[in-house]
Amino acid sequence: MTLASVIFDARAAGAKLPRSLVLFEQAARHWQGGYELLLVDDTGDRRLPDLAQRYQAILISCGSASLGSRFNAAVAASRGNVLLFPGLGDRRAANWLSQRLIDLELANGWDAAVLPVRRHSWLRWWWLLQRPSPLDTFWVAREWFERIGGFDPQLGSDALPDLLERLRACQARVSIDIV
């Protein structure tokens, strides 16, 4: 059975964090497999422990300023064989993750997947030629994450797009879903 580690970054999410957690919780009720929710924080915000407790999330305090380093700390504390980095405030992302977890249970062969943030229809195809946004929703198998050495700890907002580029360079099977 697949255990998914769902990782939110408090700094990147900012004011959208409570809404994103609500959307995630609503979608997760329909998931077949288990999951753990991790919230990595370098802000020291006093409201986060209560928020983490409300959503039964593991709060990970991290002193690092870079997103790549914070995500690496969260992955090190996680147990899941699938790592999920949900986009912020996008209802589609939570539902998409639900479908992706079903695909994992059926062993449909993807090593990673991306759901881009919603763009205007004329920009969707242009997106395929661009680097992904850190606001996109990412999913990656832990095996591949560890194989390529995780996130570059020096990178900030480019950490997720860089991870995707390295996965592609190593011939991981990456699905980019335009819904």
C-alpha positions as a Python dict, from the first residue, in 0.01 Angstrom:
ca = {
    (1, 'M'): (0, 0, 0),
    (2, 'T'): (121, 346, -90),
    (3, 'L'): (196, 592, 188),
    (4, 'A'): (203, 948, 62),
    (5, 'S'): (401, 1221, 237),
    (6, 'V'): (227, 1552, 166),
    (7, 'I'): (463, 1843, 226),
    (8, 'F'): (366, 2209, 265),
    (9, 'D'): (616, 2490, 317),
    (10, 'A'): (487, 2761, 554),
    (11, 'R'): (696, 3040, 402),
    (12, 'A'): (605, 2960, 41),
    (13, 'A'): (237, 2913, 126),
    (14, 'G'): (214, 3230, 332),
    (15, 'A'): (-142, 3349, 386),
    (16, 'K'): (-278, 3075, 155),
    (17, 'L'): (-168, 2797, 391),
    (18, 'P'): (-497, 2761, 589),
    (19, 'R'): (-704, 2752, 269),
    (20, 'S'): (-466, 2502, 109),
    (21, 'L'): (-487, 2276, 413),
    (22, 'V'): (-869, 2288, 403),
    (23, 'L'): (-873, 2194, 34),
    (24, 'F'): (-624, 1917, 93),
    (25, 'E'): (-822, 1777, 386),
    (26, 'Q'): (-1143, 1769, 180),
    (27, 'A'): (-977, 1575, -103),
    (28, 'A'): (-785, 1341, 129),
    (29, 'R'): (-1111, 1205, 272),
    (30, 'H'): (-1157, 1021, -58),
    (31, 'W'): (-807, 874, -78),
    (32, 'Q'): (-772, 497, -71),
    (33, 'G'): (-421, 481, 75),
    (34, 'G'): (-268, 639, 380),
    (35, 'Y'): (-89, 970, 403),
    (36, 'E'): (110, 1182, 641),
    (37, 'L'): (97, 1559, 637),
    (38, 'L'): (415, 1755, 701),
    (39, 'L'): (447, 2130, 747),
    (40, 'V'): (800, 2271, 728),
    (41, 'D'): (856, 2610, 887),
    (42, 'D'): (1141, 2856, 906),
    (43, 'T'): (924, 3154, 1002),
    (44, 'G'): (874, 3086, 1372),
    (45, 'D'): (510, 3194, 1340),
    (46, 'R'): (339, 3122, 1674),
    (47, 'R'): (12, 3026, 1500),
    (48, 'L'): (162, 2730, 1315),
    (49, 'P'): (167, 2476, 1601),
    (50, 'D'): (-210, 2519, 1647),
    (51, 'L'): (-268, 2498, 1272),
    (52, 'A'): (-54, 2184, 1248),
    (53, 'Q'): (-241, 2025, 1538),
    (54, 'R'): (-580, 2107, 1384),
    (55, 'Y'): (-484, 1925, 1062),
    (56, 'Q'): (-282, 1651, 1234),
    (57, 'A'): (32, 1763, 1056),
    (58, 'I'): (388, 1705, 1167),
    (59, 'L'): (547, 2048, 1218),
    (60, 'I'): (914, 2056, 1125),
    (61, 'S'): (1112, 2361, 1232),
    (62, 'C'): (1399, 2438, 1000),
    (63, 'G'): (1645, 2725, 1022),
    (64, 'S'): (1733, 2721, 655),
    (65, 'A'): (1642, 3009, 430),
    (66, 'S'): (1629, 2813, 103),
    (67, 'L'): (1323, 2621, -14),
    (68, 'G'): (1534, 2330, -136),
    (69, 'S'): (1691, 2284, 205),
    (70, 'R'): (1357, 2311, 386),
    (71, 'F'): (1198, 2052, 157),
    (72, 'N'): (1498, 1819, 207),
    (73, 'A'): (1449, 1847, 584),
    (74, 'A'): (1081, 1760, 549),
    (75, 'V'): (1153, 1462, 323),
    (76, 'A'): (1414, 1336, 571),
    (77, 'A'): (1147, 1340, 844),
    (78, 'S'): (886, 1171, 624),
    (79, 'R'): (809, 801, 584),
    (80, 'G'): (613, 792, 259),
    (81, 'N'): (720, 618, -58),
    (82, 'V'): (552, 896, -258),
    (83, 'L'): (629, 1265, -203),
    (84, 'L'): (359, 1519, -281),
    (85, 'F'): (413, 1893, -301),
    (86, 'P'): (64, 2043, -349),
    (87, 'G'): (8, 2367, -533),
    (88, 'L'): (-139, 2646, -326),
    (89, 'G'): (-511, 2708, -307),
    (90, 'D'): (-601, 2509, -616),
    (91, 'R'): (-896, 2272, -570),
    (92, 'R'): (-793, 2089, -887),
    (93, 'A'): (-459, 2000, -728),
    (94, 'A'): (-612, 1811, -436),
    (95, 'N'): (-846, 1616, -664),
    (96, 'W'): (-565, 1549, -911),
    (97, 'L'): (-349, 1410, -629),
    (98, 'S'): (-636, 1177, -538),
    (99, 'Q'): (-641, 1039, -893),
    (100, 'R'): (-262, 1012, -905),
    (101, 'L'): (-261, 803, -587),
    (102, 'I'): (-510, 563, -747),
    (103, 'D'): (-276, 539, -1046),
    (104, 'L'): (12, 455, -810),
    (105, 'E'): (-188, 176, -649),
    (106, 'L'): (-251, 35, -997),
    (107, 'A'): (123, 67, -1077),
    (108, 'N'): (64, 274, -1391),
    (109, 'G'): (431, 339, -1441),
    (110, 'W'): (496, 708, -1374),
    (111, 'D'): (793, 813, -1161),
    (112, 'A'): (683, 1175, -1123),
    (113, 'A'): (401, 1402, -1236),
    (114, 'V'): (320, 1771, -1251),
    (115, 'L'): (-11, 1953, -1254),
    (116, 'P'): (55, 2308, -1373),
    (117, 'V'): (-133, 2599, -1223),
    (118, 'R'): (-431, 2698, -1433),
    (119, 'R'): (-333, 2925, -1717),
    (120, 'H'): (-534, 3084, -1994),
    (121, 'S'): (-608, 2831, -2267),
    (122, 'W'): (-381, 2998, -2525),
    (123, 'L'): (-91, 2976, -2277),
    (124, 'R'): (-132, 2604, -2195),
    (125, 'W'): (72, 2476, -2487),
    (126, 'W'): (331, 2747, -2440),
    (127, 'W'): (378, 2616, -2085),
    (128, 'L'): (521, 2290, -2217),
    (129, 'L'): (817, 2488, -2349),
    (130, 'Q'): (874, 2673, -2022),
    (131, 'R'): (1014, 2574, -1684),
    (132, 'P'): (746, 2474, -1435),
    (133, 'S'): (637, 2715, -1167),
    (134, 'P'): (694, 2651, -795),
    (135, 'L'): (316, 2699, -762),
    (136, 'D'): (252, 2384, -967),
    (137, 'T'): (166, 2061, -789),
    (138, 'F'): (443, 1799, -795),
    (139, 'W'): (444, 1429, -721),
    (140, 'V'): (761, 1215, -718),
    (141, 'A'): (843, 859, -613),
    (142, 'R'): (1081, 857, -314),
    (143, 'E'): (1305, 609, -495),
    (144, 'W'): (1368, 862, -774),
    (145, 'F'): (1397, 1151, -529),
    (146, 'E'): (1677, 970, -346),
    (147, 'R'): (1839, 847, -668),
    (148, 'I'): (1896, 1205, -791),
    (149, 'G'): (2003, 1335, -450),
    (150, 'G'): (1693, 1529, -351),
    (151, 'F'): (1654, 1904, -386),
    (152, 'D'): (1948, 2132, -443),
    (153, 'P'): (1980, 2290, -97),
    (154, 'Q'): (2110, 2615, -248),
    (155, 'L'): (1795, 2683, -450),
    (156, 'G'): (1492, 2884, -347),
    (157, 'S'): (1189, 2908, -574),
    (158, 'D'): (1372, 2712, -846),
    (159, 'A'): (1405, 2401, -626),
    (160, 'L'): (1099, 2218, -764),
    (161, 'P'): (1158, 2307, -1132),
    (162, 'D'): (1524, 2202, -1092),
    (163, 'L'): (1418, 1869, -943),
    (164, 'L'): (1189, 1808, -1240),
    (165, 'E'): (1466, 1891, -1488),
    (166, 'R'): (1706, 1651, -1317),
    (167, 'L'): (1441, 1377, -1314),
    (168, 'R'): (1394, 1419, -1688),
    (169, 'A'): (1770, 1418, -1748),
    (170, 'C'): (1793, 1085, -1565),
    (171, 'Q'): (1517, 934, -1781),
    (172, 'A'): (1249, 924, -1511),
    (173, 'R'): (899, 886, -1654),
    (174, 'V'): (743, 1228, -1589),
    (175, 'S'): (383, 1308, -1672),
    (176, 'I'): (276, 1668, -1724),
    (177, 'D'): (-100, 1688, -1698),
    (178, 'I'): (-281, 1981, -1852),
    (179, 'V'): (-636, 1972, -1723),
}
